[in-house]
Amino acid sequence: MKKFDVIVLTILILAGLNCLLVGTINLNLIETLVGTQNYSMLKFINIIVGLSALYCLRFIPVLYASPKPTPFYSRKKHY
């Protein structure tokens, strides 16, 4: 499952960078790579990005969880 999490987060990071490019220099990298005539492929990519965003909602509780303290006897000793 960890590999899938990394793939989904990578998709979201790339989509976020694409949004940054669209907002700053009006360059849509996905349209440039796929082509504007291939509407079905653009729609498919947008659906994958949206599903990735929905999947990443499961990480929100992890961000707000407090770390569990480790017992003193299980800590590594540094000499």
Residue pairs with C-beta under 8 A, 6 or more apart in sequence:
8 52
8 55
8 56
9 52
9 56
11 48
11 49
11 52
12 49
12 52
12 53
12 56
15 49
15 52
17 29
18 28
18 29
18 30
21 27
21 28
21 29
22 28
30 42
30 45
31 42
34 41
34 42
34 45
35 41
36 42
